[in-house]
Amino acid sequence: MKARSFRYLTGEGIKSAWANRLMSLASVGVLVACMVIIGLFILLYQNASRALGAVEKQNVVLAYMKDYTWALYGGEVEKAAEGGDENGILPDSYVIHNEDEALEYCKEIEKLDNVESVEYISPQDALERETQNMKDRGMYVDSILGEEYGNPYSGAAKVTMKGMDDFADTVEAIKKMDATDSVEAQSDLADSLFFIKRGLTTGAIWIFVILLIISFVVVSNTIRITMYSRKLEISIMKAVGATDAFVRIPFVIEGIFIGLLSAVISEGLLYFCYRVATETLLKKWPKVSIVSYADMALILFGIFVAIGLFAGVICSFFMIRKYLRREGSEFSAI
């Protein structure tokens, strides 16, 4: 197609949108509403994911080790009559004998796919933390954790997960390690976070699909009305030998124009709504972490443009194609 013909057809498409401006305005309005709702839900999902991610980081797992303290106080270890230490504990009775082996155990846990980081908590660190906690609660520490009673705490690995999707499998993998005595994990919280994330994902998909269908229906009706208003013009063009592509292009251009205009308006309107909402929220809760609109602006605009182009091109293309097929006999009779 020559550039001159393309410019002519493009102009016709834009003129058609202006000539049927009431329907075009209605289409733009519905598309903008759908895009803004989709954009708001995307931003809501991103903020919820960030909040859940922060909670996930706090939902750590403590894996207690089979070390000497475990063998002495809690492990099912038979005391040796000979060859053991003063408490009858044999070196083969427990797995972790020193700090190097404890750190090696932590490295093994860190190799698991869903593990982000592992921090080694020595028995002395555990004792100091518990002592401070008891002091904070006003308890008389010396009667419970005095030096004469020894240190009852085993070493532990503080495990931070990457996500909650494989939380249970990761905990099971840690439990199966030879050096693991027990694992302290908040499984209920992990399950709740997993269901919340899955619910948000499912809701986002359904809302996107429903609003996309609504957009298609509205744009299709606009193109259909435009076609019927230009029925005589289309008949004349076909009668003088115009190809289907020549007839179809102005309607496709009209659909693209409506889609792109809707995308631009949606981007500006969403920015204003999100800015007002976040400023209001931050006044009440200044420490809340919120996703910046600048970080999502290009992504959202790309989504809006894709929706606008897809809705405009697909709807106009198939509507005019269906119309030309149905009215072909009428055109040939002219």
Buried (B, 14 or more C-beta within 10 A) or exposed (E): EEEEEEEBBBEBBBEBBEBBEEBBBBBBEBBBBBBBBBBBBBBBBBBBBBBBBEBBEEBBBBBBBBBBBBBBEBBEBEEBEEEBEEEBBBEEBBBBEEEEBBBEBBEBBBEBEBBBBBEBBBBEBBBBEBBEEBEEEEEEBEEEBEEEEEBBBBBBBBBBBBBBBBBBEBBEBBEEBEBBBBBEBBEEBBEBBBEBBEEBEEEBEEBBEEBBEBBBEBBBBBBBBBBEEBEEEBBEBBEEEBEEEBBBBBBBBBBBBBBBBBBBBBBEBBBEBBEEBBEEEEEEEEEEEBBEBEEBBEEBBEBBBEBBBBBBBBBBBEBBEEBBEEBEEEBEEE
